Amino acid sequence: MANGPAADTKIVDAEFIHDLFQPFGAVSVRRMFGGAGLFADGVMFGLVSGGQIYLKVDATTVTGFEREQCEPFEYLTKNGKRALTSYWRLPDRLYDDASTRGCTPGCGGRAEI
Protein backbone atom coordinates (compact mmCIF):
# COMPACT_ATOMS: atom_id res chain seq x y z
CA MET A 1 0.00 0.00 0.00
CA ALA A 2 1.38 3.37 -0.96
CA ASN A 3 1.95 5.93 1.73
CA GLY A 4 2.70 9.38 0.33
CA PRO A 5 3.83 12.55 2.06
CA ALA A 6 0.28 13.38 3.10
CA ALA A 7 0.21 10.34 5.36
CA ASP A 8 3.30 11.63 7.14
CA THR A 9 2.01 15.16 7.73
CA LYS A 10 -1.76 14.84 8.20
CA ILE A 11 -3.91 12.94 10.61
CA VAL A 12 -6.67 11.52 8.45
CA ASP A 13 -9.51 11.47 10.96
CA ALA A 14 -13.24 12.19 10.63
CA GLU A 15 -12.77 15.94 11.21
CA PHE A 16 -10.08 16.17 8.50
CA ILE A 17 -12.26 14.19 6.08
CA HIS A 18 -15.31 16.39 6.74
CA ASP A 19 -13.20 19.52 6.11
CA LEU A 20 -11.59 18.07 2.98
CA PHE A 21 -14.87 17.02 1.39
CA GLN A 22 -16.95 19.97 2.63
CA PRO A 23 -17.59 21.21 -0.96
CA PHE A 24 -19.53 17.99 -1.61
CA GLY A 25 -21.91 18.43 1.31
CA ALA A 26 -22.48 15.98 4.14
CA VAL A 27 -20.00 13.11 4.28
CA SER A 28 -20.17 10.30 6.81
CA VAL A 29 -17.26 8.16 7.94
CA ARG A 30 -17.94 4.56 8.97
CA ARG A 31 -15.37 2.22 10.46
CA MET A 32 -14.90 -0.96 8.49
CA PHE A 33 -12.22 -3.61 7.99
CA GLY A 34 -9.50 -1.81 9.95
CA GLY A 35 -10.08 1.43 8.05
CA ALA A 36 -13.09 3.56 7.20
CA GLY A 37 -15.60 3.97 4.41
CA LEU A 38 -16.54 7.43 3.13
CA PHE A 39 -20.21 7.93 2.27
CA ALA A 40 -22.32 10.70 0.72
CA ASP A 41 -26.08 10.27 0.44
CA GLY A 42 -25.68 6.64 1.50
CA VAL A 43 -23.25 5.82 -1.33
CA MET A 44 -19.68 4.76 -0.58
CA PHE A 45 -17.34 6.94 -2.64
CA GLY A 46 -14.05 6.37 -0.84
CA LEU A 47 -12.13 4.59 1.84
CA VAL A 48 -9.36 5.36 4.29
CA SER A 49 -6.57 2.92 5.08
CA GLY A 50 -3.04 3.39 6.35
CA GLY A 51 -3.43 7.16 6.59
CA GLN A 52 -4.37 7.47 2.92
CA ILE A 53 -7.68 8.34 1.25
CA TYR A 54 -8.76 6.32 -1.76
CA LEU A 55 -11.59 7.41 -4.07
CA LYS A 56 -13.86 5.26 -6.20
CA VAL A 57 -13.00 5.49 -9.89
CA ASP A 58 -14.55 4.37 -13.14
CA ALA A 59 -13.25 3.96 -16.70
CA THR A 60 -13.48 7.72 -17.27
CA THR A 61 -11.93 9.04 -14.03
CA VAL A 62 -9.15 6.46 -13.58
CA THR A 63 -7.03 8.18 -16.24
CA GLY A 64 -6.77 11.30 -14.07
CA PHE A 65 -5.46 9.24 -11.17
CA GLU A 66 -2.98 7.51 -13.48
CA ARG A 67 -1.72 10.91 -14.73
CA GLU A 68 -1.20 11.93 -11.08
CA GLN A 69 0.85 8.72 -10.60
CA CYS A 70 -1.52 7.49 -7.90
CA GLU A 71 -1.97 3.81 -7.19
CA PRO A 72 -4.95 1.55 -6.58
CA PHE A 73 -5.80 0.42 -3.07
CA GLU A 74 -3.84 -2.70 -2.08
CA TYR A 75 -4.23 -5.05 0.83
CA LEU A 76 -2.55 -8.23 2.02
CA THR A 77 -4.19 -11.63 2.20
CA LYS A 78 -2.75 -14.95 3.27
CA ASN A 79 -2.18 -15.60 -0.45
CA GLY A 80 -0.32 -12.35 -1.10
CA LYS A 81 -1.05 -8.78 -2.11
CA ARG A 82 -4.32 -7.89 -3.86
CA ALA A 83 -5.32 -4.67 -5.58
CA LEU A 84 -8.81 -3.24 -5.48
CA THR A 85 -8.67 -1.31 -8.75
CA SER A 86 -11.98 0.47 -8.22
CA TYR A 87 -10.39 2.70 -5.51
CA TRP A 88 -7.33 4.87 -6.18
CA ARG A 89 -5.22 6.97 -3.80
CA LEU A 90 -6.11 10.65 -3.54
CA PRO A 91 -3.25 12.75 -4.99
CA ASP A 92 -1.09 14.23 -2.24
CA ARG A 93 -1.54 17.78 -3.59
CA LEU A 94 -5.27 17.62 -2.87
CA TYR A 95 -4.73 17.14 0.87
CA ASP A 96 -3.41 20.70 1.27
CA ASP A 97 -4.21 22.77 -1.82
CA ALA A 98 -7.43 24.64 -0.97
CA SER A 99 -7.75 25.90 -4.55
CA THR A 100 -8.22 22.35 -5.86
CA ARG A 101 -10.34 20.92 -3.05
CA GLY A 102 -13.57 19.52 -4.33
CA CYS A 103 -11.91 18.58 -7.60
CA THR A 104 -10.63 15.08 -8.17
CA PRO A 105 -8.21 14.20 -11.00
CA GLY A 106 -9.86 14.64 -14.37
CA CYS A 107 -12.77 16.73 -13.09
CA GLY A 108 -11.83 19.74 -15.21
CA GLY A 109 -12.32 22.16 -12.31
CA ARG A 110 -15.82 20.92 -11.48
CA ALA A 111 -16.53 19.72 -7.96
CA GLU A 112 -17.28 16.03 -8.32
CA ILE A 113 -16.50 12.74 -6.67
MMTF fields as JSON, N, C-alpha, C and O atoms, coordinates in Angstrom:
{
  "mmtfVersion": "1.0.0",
  "mmtfProducer": "UNKNOWN",
  "numBonds": 451,
  "numAtoms": 452,
  "numGroups": 113,
  "numChains": 1,
  "numModels": 1,
  "chainsPerModel": [1],
  "groupsPerChain": [113],
  "chainIdList": ["A"],
  "bondAtomList": [4, 2, 8, 6, 12, 10, 16, 14, 20, 18, 24, 22, 28, 26, 32, 30, 36, 34, 40, 38, 44, 42, 48, 46, 52, 50, 56, 54, 60, 58, 64, 62, 68, 66, 72, 70, 76, 74, 80, 78, 84, 82, 88, 86, 92, 90, 96, 94, 100, 98, 104, 102, 108, 106, 112, 110, 116, 114, 120, 118, 124, 122, 128, 126, 132, 130, 136, 134, 140, 138, 144, 142, 148, 146, 152, 150, 156, 154, 160, 158, 164, 162, 168, 166, 172, 170, 176, 174, 180, 178, 184, 182, 188, 186, 192, 190, 196, 194, 200, 198, 204, 202, 208, 206, 212, 210, 216, 214, 220, 218, 224, 222, 228, 226, 232, 230, 236, 234, 240, 238, 244, 242, 248, 246, 252, 250, 256, 254, 260, 258, 264, 262, 268, 266, 272, 270, 276, 274, 280, 278, 284, 282, 288, 286, 292, 290, 296, 294, 300, 298, 304, 302, 308, 306, 312, 310, 316, 314, 320, 318, 324, 322, 328, 326, 332, 330, 336, 334, 340, 338, 344, 342, 348, 346, 352, 350, 356, 354, 360, 358, 364, 362, 368, 366, 372, 370, 376, 374, 380, 378, 384, 382, 388, 386, 392, 390, 396, 394, 400, 398, 404, 402, 408, 406, 412, 410, 416, 414, 420, 418, 424, 422, 428, 426, 432, 430, 436, 434, 440, 438, 444, 442, 448, 446],
  "bondOrderList": [1, 1, 1, 1, 1, 1, 1, 1, 1, 1, 1, 1, 1, 1, 1, 1, 1, 1, 1, 1, 1, 1, 1, 1, 1, 1, 1, 1, 1, 1, 1, 1, 1, 1, 1, 1, 1, 1, 1, 1, 1, 1, 1, 1, 1, 1, 1, 1, 1, 1, 1, 1, 1, 1, 1, 1, 1, 1, 1, 1, 1, 1, 1, 1, 1, 1, 1, 1, 1, 1, 1, 1, 1, 1, 1, 1, 1, 1, 1, 1, 1, 1, 1, 1, 1, 1, 1, 1, 1, 1, 1, 1, 1, 1, 1, 1, 1, 1, 1, 1, 1, 1, 1, 1, 1, 1, 1, 1, 1, 1, 1, 1],
  "groupList": [{"groupName": "MET", "atomNameList": ["N", "CA", "C", "O"], "elementList": ["N", "C", "C", "O"], "formalChargeList": [0, 0, 0, 0], "bondAtomList": [1, 0, 2, 1, 3, 2], "bondOrderList": [1, 1, 2], "singleLetterCode": "M", "chemCompType": "L-PEPTIDE LINKING"}, {"groupName": "ALA", "atomNameList": ["N", "CA", "C", "O"], "elementList": ["N", "C", "C", "O"], "formalChargeList": [0, 0, 0, 0], "bondAtomList": [1, 0, 2, 1, 3, 2], "bondOrderList": [1, 1, 2], "singleLetterCode": "A", "chemCompType": "L-PEPTIDE LINKING"}, {"groupName": "ASN", "atomNameList": ["N", "CA", "C", "O"], "elementList": ["N", "C", "C", "O"], "formalChargeList": [0, 0, 0, 0], "bondAtomList": [1, 0, 2, 1, 3, 2], "bondOrderList": [1, 1, 2], "singleLetterCode": "N", "chemCompType": "L-PEPTIDE LINKING"}, {"groupName": "GLY", "atomNameList": ["N", "CA", "C", "O"], "elementList": ["N", "C", "C", "O"], "formalChargeList": [0, 0, 0, 0], "bondAtomList": [1, 0, 2, 1, 3, 2], "bondOrderList": [1, 1, 2], "singleLetterCode": "G", "chemCompType": "PEPTIDE LINKING"}, {"groupName": "PRO", "atomNameList": ["N", "CA", "C", "O"], "elementList": ["N", "C", "C", "O"], "formalChargeList": [0, 0, 0, 0], "bondAtomList": [1, 0, 2, 1, 3, 2], "bondOrderList": [1, 1, 2], "singleLetterCode": "P", "chemCompType": "L-PEPTIDE LINKING"}, {"groupName": "ASP", "atomNameList": ["N", "CA", "C", "O"], "elementList": ["N", "C", "C", "O"], "formalChargeList": [0, 0, 0, 0], "bondAtomList": [1, 0, 2, 1, 3, 2], "bondOrderList": [1, 1, 2], "singleLetterCode": "D", "chemCompType": "L-PEPTIDE LINKING"}, {"groupName": "THR", "atomNameList": ["N", "CA", "C", "O"], "elementList": ["N", "C", "C", "O"], "formalChargeList": [0, 0, 0, 0], "bondAtomList": [1, 0, 2, 1, 3, 2], "bondOrderList": [1, 1, 2], "singleLetterCode": "T", "chemCompType": "L-PEPTIDE LINKING"}, {"groupName": "LYS", "atomNameList": ["N", "CA", "C", "O"], "elementList": ["N", "C", "C", "O"], "formalChargeList": [0, 0, 0, 0], "bondAtomList": [1, 0, 2, 1, 3, 2], "bondOrderList": [1, 1, 2], "singleLetterCode": "K", "chemCompType": "L-PEPTIDE LINKING"}, {"groupName": "ILE", "atomNameList": ["N", "CA", "C", "O"], "elementList": ["N", "C", "C", "O"], "formalChargeList": [0, 0, 0, 0], "bondAtomList": [1, 0, 2, 1, 3, 2], "bondOrderList": [1, 1, 2], "singleLetterCode": "I", "chemCompType": "L-PEPTIDE LINKING"}, {"groupName": "VAL", "atomNameList": ["N", "CA", "C", "O"], "elementList": ["N", "C", "C", "O"], "formalChargeList": [0, 0, 0, 0], "bondAtomList": [1, 0, 2, 1, 3, 2], "bondOrderList": [1, 1, 2], "singleLetterCode": "V", "chemCompType": "L-PEPTIDE LINKING"}, {"groupName": "GLU", "atomNameList": ["N", "CA", "C", "O"], "elementList": ["N", "C", "C", "O"], "formalChargeList": [0, 0, 0, 0], "bondAtomList": [1, 0, 2, 1, 3, 2], "bondOrderList": [1, 1, 2], "singleLetterCode": "E", "chemCompType": "L-PEPTIDE LINKING"}, {"groupName": "PHE", "atomNameList": ["N", "CA", "C", "O"], "elementList": ["N", "C", "C", "O"], "formalChargeList": [0, 0, 0, 0], "bondAtomList": [1, 0, 2, 1, 3, 2], "bondOrderList": [1, 1, 2], "singleLetterCode": "F", "chemCompType": "L-PEPTIDE LINKING"}, {"groupName": "HIS", "atomNameList": ["N", "CA", "C", "O"], "elementList": ["N", "C", "C", "O"], "formalChargeList": [0, 0, 0, 0], "bondAtomList": [1, 0, 2, 1, 3, 2], "bondOrderList": [1, 1, 2], "singleLetterCode": "H", "chemCompType": "L-PEPTIDE LINKING"}, {"groupName": "LEU", "atomNameList": ["N", "CA", "C", "O"], "elementList": ["N", "C", "C", "O"], "formalChargeList": [0, 0, 0, 0], "bondAtomList": [1, 0, 2, 1, 3, 2], "bondOrderList": [1, 1, 2], "singleLetterCode": "L", "chemCompType": "L-PEPTIDE LINKING"}, {"groupName": "GLN", "atomNameList": ["N", "CA", "C", "O"], "elementList": ["N", "C", "C", "O"], "formalChargeList": [0, 0, 0, 0], "bondAtomList": [1, 0, 2, 1, 3, 2], "bondOrderList": [1, 1, 2], "singleLetterCode": "Q", "chemCompType": "L-PEPTIDE LINKING"}, {"groupName": "SER", "atomNameList": ["N", "CA", "C", "O"], "elementList": ["N", "C", "C", "O"], "formalChargeList": [0, 0, 0, 0], "bondAtomList": [1, 0, 2, 1, 3, 2], "bondOrderList": [1, 1, 2], "singleLetterCode": "S", "chemCompType": "L-PEPTIDE LINKING"}, {"groupName": "ARG", "atomNameList": ["N", "CA", "C", "O"], "elementList": ["N", "C", "C", "O"], "formalChargeList": [0, 0, 0, 0], "bondAtomList": [1, 0, 2, 1, 3, 2], "bondOrderList": [1, 1, 2], "singleLetterCode": "R", "chemCompType": "L-PEPTIDE LINKING"}, {"groupName": "TYR", "atomNameList": ["N", "CA", "C", "O"], "elementList": ["N", "C", "C", "O"], "formalChargeList": [0, 0, 0, 0], "bondAtomList": [1, 0, 2, 1, 3, 2], "bondOrderList": [1, 1, 2], "singleLetterCode": "Y", "chemCompType": "L-PEPTIDE LINKING"}, {"groupName": "CYS", "atomNameList": ["N", "CA", "C", "O"], "elementList": ["N", "C", "C", "O"], "formalChargeList": [0, 0, 0, 0], "bondAtomList": [1, 0, 2, 1, 3, 2], "bondOrderList": [1, 1, 2], "singleLetterCode": "C", "chemCompType": "L-PEPTIDE LINKING"}, {"groupName": "TRP", "atomNameList": ["N", "CA", "C", "O"], "elementList": ["N", "C", "C", "O"], "formalChargeList": [0, 0, 0, 0], "bondAtomList": [1, 0, 2, 1, 3, 2], "bondOrderList": [1, 1, 2], "singleLetterCode": "W", "chemCompType": "L-PEPTIDE LINKING"}],
  "groupTypeList": [0, 1, 2, 3, 4, 1, 1, 5, 6, 7, 8, 9, 5, 1, 10, 11, 8, 12, 5, 13, 11, 14, 4, 11, 3, 1, 9, 15, 9, 16, 16, 0, 11, 3, 3, 1, 3, 13, 11, 1, 5, 3, 9, 0, 11, 3, 13, 9, 15, 3, 3, 14, 8, 17, 13, 7, 9, 5, 1, 6, 6, 9, 6, 3, 11, 10, 16, 10, 14, 18, 10, 4, 11, 10, 17, 13, 6, 7, 2, 3, 7, 16, 1, 13, 6, 15, 17, 19, 16, 13, 4, 5, 16, 13, 17, 5, 5, 1, 15, 6, 16, 3, 18, 6, 4, 3, 18, 3, 3, 16, 1, 10, 8],
  "groupIdList": [1, 2, 3, 4, 5, 6, 7, 8, 9, 10, 11, 12, 13, 14, 15, 16, 17, 18, 19, 20, 21, 22, 23, 24, 25, 26, 27, 28, 29, 30, 31, 32, 33, 34, 35, 36, 37, 38, 39, 40, 41, 42, 43, 44, 45, 46, 47, 48, 49, 50, 51, 52, 53, 54, 55, 56, 57, 58, 59, 60, 61, 62, 63, 64, 65, 66, 67, 68, 69, 70, 71, 72, 73, 74, 75, 76, 77, 78, 79, 80, 81, 82, 83, 84, 85, 86, 87, 88, 89, 90, 91, 92, 93, 94, 95, 96, 97, 98, 99, 100, 101, 102, 103, 104, 105, 106, 107, 108, 109, 110, 111, 112, 113],
  "secStructList": [7, 7, 7, 7, 2, 2, 2, 2, 2, 7, 7, 7, 7, 2, 2, 2, 2, 2, 2, 2, 6, 4, 4, 4, 7, 7, 7, 3, 3, 3, 3, 3, 6, 6, 3, 3, 3, 3, 3, 3, 6, 6, 3, 3, 3, 3, 3, 3, 3, 6, 6, 3, 3, 3, 3, 3, 7, 7, 6, 6, 6, 2, 2, 2, 2, 2, 2, 6, 6, 7, 7, 3, 3, 3, 3, 3, 3, 6, 6, 3, 3, 3, 3, 3, 3, 3, 3, 3, 3, 7, 7, 6, 2, 2, 2, 2, 7, 4, 4, 4, 6, 6, 5, 7, 6, 6, 1, 6, 6, 7, 7, 5, 7],
  "xCoordList": [0.852, 0.0, 0.893, 1.859, 0.561, 1.376, 1.07, -0.088, 2.101, 1.945, 2.737, 3.968, 2.046, 2.702, 2.984, 2.74, 3.503, 3.833, 2.639, 2.802, 1.455, 0.28, 0.072, -0.37, 0.39, 0.212, 1.168, 0.877, 2.312, 3.299, 2.996, 3.474, 2.209, 2.009, 0.589, 0.373, -0.366, -1.761, -2.297, -1.932, -3.163, -3.913, -5.239, -6.033, -5.468, -6.672, -7.745, -7.949, -8.429, -9.513, -10.82, -10.829, -11.925, -13.242, -13.313, -13.903, -12.725, -12.768, -12.034, -12.535, -10.854, -10.085, -10.877, -10.929, -11.49, -12.265, -13.456, -13.724, -14.172, -15.305, -14.848, -15.518, -13.73, -13.196, -12.775, -13.065, -12.096, -11.587, -12.712, -12.619, -13.773, -14.866, -16.051, -17.122, -15.888, -16.953, -17.636, -18.853, -16.905, -17.587, -18.649, -19.525, -18.579, -19.527, -20.778, -21.739, -20.781, -21.909, -21.597, -20.434, -22.647, -22.482, -21.787, -22.189, -20.742, -19.998, -19.972, -19.686, -20.268, -20.169, -18.997, -18.642, -18.408, -17.264, -17.687, -18.12, -17.557, -17.945, -16.754, -16.127, -16.459, -15.366, -15.713, -16.836, -14.71, -14.897, -13.548, -12.667, -13.389, -12.216, -10.881, -9.964, -10.748, -9.499, -9.248, -8.196, -10.188, -10.083, -11.423, -12.098, -11.803, -13.089, -13.617, -12.855, -14.936, -15.599, -16.097, -16.506, -16.066, -16.544, -17.841, -17.896, -18.891, -20.214, -20.813, -20.63, -21.53, -22.325, -23.674, -23.738, -24.732, -26.082, -26.231, -26.926, -25.573, -25.68, -24.845, -24.902, -24.07, -23.246, -21.779, -21.27, -21.103, -19.678, -18.888, -18.952, -18.133, -17.336, -15.847, -15.039, -15.471, -14.052, -13.804, -14.73, -12.521, -12.128, -10.828, -10.074, -10.582, -9.359, -8.659, -9.274, -7.374, -6.572, -5.119, -4.616, -4.459, -3.04, -2.744, -1.68, -3.662, -3.435, -3.618, -3.281, -4.15, -4.374, -5.854, -6.572, -6.304, -7.676, -7.661, -6.822, -8.591, -8.76, -10.17, -11.13, -10.295, -11.592, -12.015, -11.185, -13.314, -13.863, -13.674, -13.924, -13.235, -12.997, -13.836, -14.373, -13.936, -14.549, -13.647, -12.557, -14.091, -13.255, -12.894, -11.853, -13.733, -13.475, -12.518, -11.588, -12.729, -11.934, -10.592, -9.706, -10.412, -9.152, -7.959, -6.855, -8.152, -7.028, -6.442, -5.233, -7.273, -6.77, -5.889, -4.873, -6.264, -5.461, -4.151, -3.108, -4.201, -2.979, -2.03, -0.826, -2.561, -1.721, -1.052, 0.073, -1.74, -1.2, -0.229, 0.32, -0.027, 0.848, 0.372, 1.179, -0.933, -1.521, -1.59, -1.346, -1.923, -1.973, -3.3, -3.936, -3.718, -4.951, -4.735, -3.605, -5.819, -5.797, -5.305, -5.77, -4.37, -3.844, -3.976, -3.913, -4.157, -4.228, -3.603, -3.502, -3.192, -2.551, -3.56, -4.432, -3.422, -4.19, -3.195, -1.993, -3.672, -2.755, -2.129, -1.133, -2.709, -2.18, -1.379, -1.006, -1.11, -0.323, -1.081, -2.165, -0.495, -1.052, -2.146, -2.017, -3.213, -4.32, -4.566, -4.378, -4.979, -5.319, -6.82, -7.412, -7.41, -8.815, -8.817, -8.745, -8.9, -8.675, -9.825, -9.738, -10.887, -11.985, -11.778, -12.567, -10.721, -10.393, -8.932, -8.044, -8.689, -7.33, -6.998, -7.869, -5.705, -5.217, -5.44, -5.173, -5.934, -6.112, -4.735, -3.828, -4.555, -3.25, -2.852, -3.684, -1.588, -1.088, -1.378, -1.654, -1.323, -1.542, -2.941, -3.149, -3.902, -5.274, -5.521, -6.561, -4.584, -4.731, -4.576, -5.197, -3.755, -3.41, -3.789, -3.902, -3.989, -4.214, -5.686, -6.497, -6.028, -7.426, -8.024, -9.237, -7.214, -7.748, -8.243, -9.044, -7.778, -8.22, -9.118, -9.532, -9.431, -10.338, -11.686, -12.164, -12.283, -13.57, -13.408, -14.391, -12.165, -11.905, -10.964, -9.801, -11.458, -10.629, -9.933, -10.326, -8.904, -8.212, -9.186, -10.058, -9.031, -9.859, -11.194, -12.0, -11.457, -12.774, -12.877, -13.974, -11.782, -11.827, -12.26, -12.84, -11.973, -12.316, -13.707, -14.066, -14.485, -15.818, -15.701, -14.86, -16.512, -16.533, -17.312, -18.528, -16.61, -17.276, -16.484, -15.3, -17.153, -16.497, -16.42, -15.909],
  "yCoordList": [-1.17, 0.0, 1.226, 1.308, 2.167, 3.375, 4.331, 4.55, 4.883, 5.93, 7.122, 7.091, 8.179, 9.379, 10.359, 10.072, 11.525, 12.55, 12.977, 13.336, 12.942, 13.382, 12.519, 13.011, 11.227, 10.339, 10.696, 10.444, 11.285, 11.633, 12.96, 13.2, 13.823, 15.157, 15.424, 16.402, 14.623, 14.844, 13.663, 12.511, 13.98, 12.943, 12.848, 13.789, 11.71, 11.523, 10.956, 9.744, 11.878, 11.474, 12.033, 12.69, 11.771, 12.192, 13.704, 14.165, 14.48, 15.94, 16.393, 17.237, 15.835, 16.172, 15.813, 16.594, 14.641, 14.192, 15.117, 15.499, 15.476, 16.39, 17.726, 18.271, 18.263, 19.524, 19.384, 20.251, 18.294, 18.075, 17.969, 18.519, 17.259, 17.018, 17.951, 17.705, 19.01, 19.967, 20.483, 20.665, 20.731, 21.212, 20.254, 20.668, 18.984, 17.99, 17.895, 17.226, 18.539, 18.428, 17.44, 17.192, 16.879, 15.977, 14.679, 14.007, 14.349, 13.108, 12.376, 12.974, 11.085, 10.304, 9.344, 8.882, 9.058, 8.162, 6.98, 7.151, 5.768, 4.557, 3.612, 3.287, 3.18, 2.221, 0.897, 0.402, 0.34, -0.962, -1.571, -0.88, -2.837, -3.607, -2.96, -2.971, -2.406, -1.808, -0.423, 0.169, 0.091, 1.429, 2.121, 1.98, 2.866, 3.556, 3.704, 3.825, 3.692, 3.969, 5.402, 5.908, 6.059, 7.429, 7.386, 6.808, 8.013, 7.932, 9.317, 10.2, 9.502, 10.705, 10.227, 9.456, 10.682, 10.268, 8.747, 8.191, 8.08, 6.635, 5.829, 4.599, 6.497, 5.819, 5.911, 6.995, 4.762, 4.756, 5.261, 4.689, 6.353, 6.938, 6.864, 7.196, 6.433, 6.373, 5.52, 5.066, 5.312, 4.589, 5.161, 5.812, 4.906, 5.359, 4.132, 3.305, 4.024, 2.919, 3.369, 3.985, 3.059, 3.388, 4.871, 5.246, 5.722, 7.162, 7.765, 8.929, 6.989, 7.466, 7.399, 6.521, 8.332, 8.34, 7.792, 8.171, 6.906, 6.316, 6.652, 6.541, 7.06, 7.408, 6.402, 5.843, 6.181, 5.261, 5.868, 7.055, 5.047, 5.488, 4.657, 3.611, 5.137, 4.371, 4.492, 5.057, 3.966, 3.957, 5.37, 5.566, 6.344, 7.724, 8.422, 9.095, 8.276, 9.038, 8.406, 9.099, 7.116, 6.463, 7.08, 7.085, 7.594, 8.175, 9.39, 9.615, 10.172, 11.304, 10.855, 11.487, 9.778, 9.236, 8.663, 8.795, 8.033, 7.513, 8.657, 8.555, 9.742, 10.905, 11.48, 11.976, 11.414, 11.927, 10.931, 11.195, 9.791, 8.716, 8.159, 7.785, 8.108, 7.492, 5.983, 5.5, 5.267, 3.809, 3.307, 3.965, 2.128, 1.553, 1.068, 0.832, 0.93, 0.418, -1.03, -1.843, -1.339, -2.698, -3.172, -2.38, -4.456, -5.055, -6.447, -7.06, -6.921, -8.226, -9.294, -9.066, -10.451, -11.628, -12.729, -12.554, -13.839, -14.947, -15.496, -16.217, -15.158, -15.599, -14.527, -14.704, -13.409, -12.346, -11.043, -10.883, -10.112, -8.778, -8.78, -9.432, -8.046, -7.886, -6.398, -5.586, -6.055, -4.669, -4.571, -5.406, -3.552, -3.242, -2.059, -0.907, -2.344, -1.311, -0.323, 0.596, -0.495, 0.474, 1.644, 2.588, 1.594, 2.696, 3.075, 2.226, 4.372, 4.866, 5.958, 6.715, 6.029, 6.973, 8.414, 8.776, 9.226, 10.652, 11.282, 11.022, 12.104, 12.751, 13.587, 14.27, 13.522, 14.234, 15.724, 16.331, 16.33, 17.777, 18.185, 19.333, 17.277, 17.624, 17.624, 18.103, 17.097, 17.137, 18.566, 18.922, 19.38, 20.696, 21.871, 22.989, 21.666, 22.767, 23.16, 22.521, 24.21, 24.636, 25.025, 24.919, 25.469, 25.896, 24.723, 24.915, 23.509, 22.345, 21.418, 20.377, 21.769, 20.922, 20.866, 21.852, 19.703, 19.515, 19.152, 19.061, 18.945, 18.576, 17.39, 17.505, 16.269, 15.081, 15.073, 15.835, 14.232, 14.199, 13.988, 13.122, 14.779, 14.642, 15.355, 15.23, 16.099, 16.733, 18.026, 18.57, 18.543, 19.743, 20.983, 21.904, 21.008, 22.157, 22.089, 22.95, 21.091, 20.923, 20.145, 19.252, 20.464, 19.723, 18.44, 18.465, 17.327, 16.034, 14.974, 15.142, 13.891, 12.741, 11.657, 10.572],
  "zCoordList": [0.0, 0.0, 0.0, 0.758, -0.849, -0.959, 0.177, 0.534, 0.725, 1.726, 1.251, 1.251, 0.844, 0.335, 1.444, 2.616, 1.073, 2.061, 2.904, 4.07, 2.334, 3.095, 4.328, 5.365, 4.22, 5.36, 6.489, 7.658, 6.138, 7.145, 7.837, 8.946, 7.196, 7.731, 8.204, 8.92, 7.845, 8.201, 8.994, 8.761, 9.926, 10.607, 9.865, 9.865, 9.238, 8.449, 9.37, 9.452, 10.066, 10.958, 10.406, 9.365, 11.107, 10.628, 10.427, 9.45, 11.333, 11.206, 9.944, 9.201, 9.705, 8.503, 7.251, 6.301, 7.249, 6.084, 5.841, 4.702, 6.91, 6.745, 6.165, 5.288, 6.634, 6.109, 4.645, 3.821, 4.335, 2.984, 1.964, 0.867, 2.331, 1.385, 1.584, 1.028, 2.357, 2.633, 1.363, 1.379, 0.253, -0.958, -1.498, -2.258, -1.115, -1.61, -0.746, -1.126, 0.387, 1.313, 2.419, 2.74, 2.998, 4.144, 3.738, 2.788, 4.477, 4.279, 5.606, 6.643, 5.579, 6.812, 6.701, 5.617, 7.85, 7.943, 8.803, 9.943, 8.243, 8.97, 9.051, 8.043, 10.271, 10.458, 9.794, 9.888, 9.121, 8.489, 8.131, 7.619, 8.394, 7.99, 8.345, 7.524, 9.523, 9.948, 9.371, 9.613, 8.623, 8.051, 8.196, 9.216, 7.178, 7.201, 5.788, 4.829, 5.678, 4.415, 4.431, 5.476, 3.278, 3.128, 2.325, 1.24, 2.879, 2.27, 2.084, 2.922, 0.98, 0.724, 0.197, -0.761, 0.82, 0.436, 0.425, -0.424, 1.375, 1.498, 0.518, 0.53, -0.332, -1.335, -0.933, -0.647, -0.913, -0.583, -1.783, -2.872, -1.564, -2.64, -2.36, -3.227, -1.163, -0.842, 0.374, 1.046, 0.641, 1.839, 2.365, 1.641, 3.632, 4.289, 4.848, 5.521, 4.564, 5.081, 5.132, 4.192, 6.222, 6.347, 6.222, 5.728, 6.66, 6.594, 5.216, 4.999, 4.283, 2.917, 2.579, 3.057, 1.752, 1.254, -0.166, -0.984, -0.442, -1.763, -2.244, -1.481, -3.505, -4.071, -5.125, -5.842, -5.206, -6.201, -7.588, -7.797, -8.522, -9.891, -10.85, -10.486, -12.063, -13.138, -14.363, -14.276, -15.5, -16.702, -17.161, -17.787, -16.862, -17.265, -16.309, -16.753, -15.006, -14.035, -13.696, -13.196, -13.952, -13.578, -14.296, -13.752, -15.495, -16.237, -15.519, -15.582, -14.841, -14.071, -12.923, -12.634, -12.27, -11.172, -11.703, -11.062, -12.861, -13.478, -13.836, -13.604, -14.398, -14.727, -13.489, -13.561, -12.35, -11.081, -10.433, -9.363, -11.091, -10.598, -9.264, -8.413, -9.09, -7.904, -8.141, -9.246, -7.098, -7.19, -6.652, -5.829, -7.126, -6.582, -5.149, -4.721, -4.436, -3.07, -3.086, -3.885, -2.206, -2.082, -0.653, 0.287, -0.499, 0.827, 0.771, -0.291, 1.931, 2.021, 2.424, 3.263, 1.812, 2.2, 2.514, 2.317, 2.99, 3.273, 1.996, 2.053, 0.839, -0.447, -1.169, -2.329, -0.486, -1.097, -1.215, -0.654, -1.956, -2.112, -3.183, -4.219, -2.915, -3.862, -4.087, -3.181, -5.278, -5.584, -5.825, -6.508, -5.259, -5.484, -6.445, -6.017, -7.738, -8.751, -8.906, -9.72, -8.149, -8.222, -7.261, -7.265, -6.43, -5.509, -5.702, -5.625, -5.956, -6.18, -5.18, -4.752, -4.808, -3.801, -4.246, -5.392, -3.319, -3.543, -3.744, -2.954, -4.783, -4.99, -3.771, -3.175, -3.418, -2.241, -2.298, -1.263, -3.477, -3.594, -3.163, -2.772, -3.224, -2.871, -1.364, -0.911, -0.586, 0.866, 1.401, 2.402, 0.74, 1.272, 0.39, 0.893, -0.889, -1.821, -1.837, -2.507, -1.099, -0.972, -2.314, -2.492, -3.258, -4.551, -5.388, -6.303, -5.089, -5.859, -5.061, -5.572, -3.821, -3.052, -3.734, -4.295, -3.676, -4.327, -5.788, -6.523, -6.214, -7.6, -7.62, -7.234, -8.061, -8.17, -9.522, -10.405, -9.72, -11.0, -12.155, -12.095, -13.192, -14.369, -14.293, -15.215, -13.228, -13.085, -13.869, -13.988, -14.411, -15.21, -14.441, -15.016, -13.124, -12.314, -11.697, -10.894, -12.056, -11.482, -10.18, -10.068, -9.216, -7.96, -8.183, -8.375, -8.157, -8.317, -7.592, -7.3, -7.313, -6.673, -7.71, -7.433]
}
